[in-house]
Amino acid sequence: MRCENCGTEVGAAGHRCPYGRQVSVGSVETFAQAGQRVIRFAVIFAIVVLAMTGLAVAGLTAIRGGAVDPSAVGTQAGFALTTMVLGFIGWIGILGLLVSTIVWIVSAHRLRPGGPGAIGYGALVGFAVLIGLSYVLPSRMPTLALAGAMELVMRLGGLAVLIGGVVIVRTRLQASTGRKIPAGRQPIVTSDDWDASQWDPEVLRDIEQRRTIED
């Protein structure tokens, strides 16, 4: 059997893990928030991808059907403005995704030496490869429709791989650290706020002493 923290083979004599320190609440919260932001920005990027694809399909359909004149100034200006807005939102999603991913990796290493592990890093590599190929392979397709479909599938597939990796890593770190890692935004007031056993021990001791005196 190997130690789940450092990977050292654990013998019958026992094992003192150099990484056996207690995981702080702050580290868990940072990791949880970073994972939530990675998923959130990935969803934003996916929405932009779907919107850009929908805009392209709608534009081509309208032009082929004769509903709009592609040479008209209004048509070109509207298309350029819409593309600019969606592109700006997309860049925000990409930058947010990059920063959140870096924080996610660093915070994961604070929870355990291996950080996200093979699954986490594998998901990052898979995401990067699929997104990179989505800019290269579609241009080699024989038809425009096939190129658009391939681009859409590869980008959404890369985002799905990334989100799946974040979720799996969160589950694995929760099991290895023994600490609950929230998957969503935490409420301002929780049930623990009403549980006296979760308060500061000195405060709890003072409350018990006052209760004894009053009795």
N, C-alpha and C positions, 0 to 999 in steps of 0.2 A: 504494500500500500504506500502511496506517495502523499506527502503533505500537499494540501490543496492551495497553500499560500506560496511556498517556495519551490515545490516540486521535488524535494529531497525524499529519498526512500526512507520510510519510517520503519525502524527495526523494533524488536521486542523490548530493547532497553529504553525505548521512548525517544522523543525528539523535541528539542527546544528550538522552535522556529524563530529566526531573527526577524521575521515579519509578523510575528504573533501579537502585535500591538493592537490595542482596541481602536476600532474605527470610530472617528468622531462624528457627531451629528452634522456638523458643518460640511464635512466631506461628502456625506450621503446626500445632503440637500443640494450641494453644488452639482453632483453627478446627476441627480434626478432632474434638476432644472435644465442642465445642459442637454440631456437626452430628450426632454420635452421640446426644447427649442430646435434641436436637429429635426425632429419629426414635423414640427410646425413649419419650419422654413422649407422642408422637403415638400410638404403639401402645397405651400404657396407656389413653389417652382412647378409642381405638377399642374396646378390650375392655370398658370401662365402658358405652359406647353399646350394644354388642351385648348386654351383660348386662341393661341396663335394658329394652331391647326384648324380650328373652327373658322377663324377669320379667313385663312387661305382657301379653304374649301368653299366658303360662302362667296368669296370674291370671284373665284374661278367659275362657279356655277352661274353667278349673276352676269359675268362677262360673256360666257358661252350662250346664255339665254337671251342676250341682248338687252337685259334690264338696265345695265349701266354702260357708260362709255368710258373705257379705260384711259382714253386720251384727254378726258375732261379735267379741268383744273380742280373742280370740287371733288371728284373721285380720287384723284391723286393726293390731294391735301388731306382728305379724310382717312385714306389708307395710311399715309405717312404719320399722321397724328396718332392714330390708334396703335400703330406698330411702335411708335416712340414711347407711348405710355406703357404698353405691355412690356417692352424691352426694359424700361426703367424699373418696373416692378420685378421683372425677372432678375435683373442685376442685384436688386436689394435682397431677393431670395437667395441668390448664389453667395453673396458676401456674408449674409447672416448664417447660411448653412456652413460656410467655411469656418467662420469664427466659432460657431457653436460646436462644430466637430472637433476643433482643436481643444476647446475647453472640456469637451466630453472625454477625449483621450487622456488629457492630463489628470482630470478628476478620477477617471477609472484607475489610473496607476496609483493614485493616493489610497484607493480602497484595497488594491492588491497589487503585488509586483508585476504580474502579467498583464495588467491593464485590461483592455477589451478582449484580449486573447485571440486565438486563431479565428474564431467566428467573427469577432468585431473587426479585426483588420482585414479578414477575407471579404466582409461586406463592403468595407471602404474601397478595397481594390476592385471588386466587382462593379461597384457604382462608378468609379473613375473610368474603368475600361468601357463599360456600356455607354456612358455619356460621351467619352472620347470617340468611340466608333460611330455614334449617332451623327457626328459631324463629317465623317469620312465615307462610310459605306453607302448612304442614300444617293450620293452623287454618281455612283456606279450602276444604279438601277436603270433598267431600260425605259421605264415609264415614270411620269411624275407622280401618279397615284401610288405606285409601289414604293417610290422613294419617300413620300410623305408618311405612308403607313409604317415603313421600317423605322423612320426617325421617331415617330410617336411611340412605337412599341419599345424601342431600345431605351429611350429616355424615361418612360414610365416604368419600364422594367428595372432600370438602374436605381430609381428612387424607391421602388418597392423592395429591392434587395437591401438598400441602406436602412430603411425603416424596420424591416424584419430583423436585421442584425442588431439594431439598437434595442429592440424589444427582447430579443433572446439574451443579449449580454446583460440587460437589466435583471432578467429572471435569474441568470446564473450568479451574478454578483450578490443578489439578494439571498440566494441559498448559501453561498460561500462565506459571506460576512455575518449572516444571521440578523441583519438589519433590514427592516421593511423599507423598500425604495418606492416611493409613490409614483404612480404612472400618470397622474394628472395634477392639476393645480390643487393645493391644499387649502381647506377652508380656514378662515381667520380664527374661528373658535372651534376646537375639537373636543371630543369627549374626555380626553386626558386633562383638559383644563379644569374639569369638575372632579377629577380623581385626586384626592389629597395625597395618595401614595406616590404620585408623580411630581409633587412639589419638592422644594428644597427640604432636606431632612431636618434642618434646624427650625425652619418655619413650622413643620409638622410637629416637632417635639414641643415647641412653644404652645401650639394649639392644644395638644394633649394635656400639657401642664395646666393651662387655664381651665380646661374642661374639668380636670380633677379637682382643682381648687373650688370651682363653682359647685361641684357636687358635694 
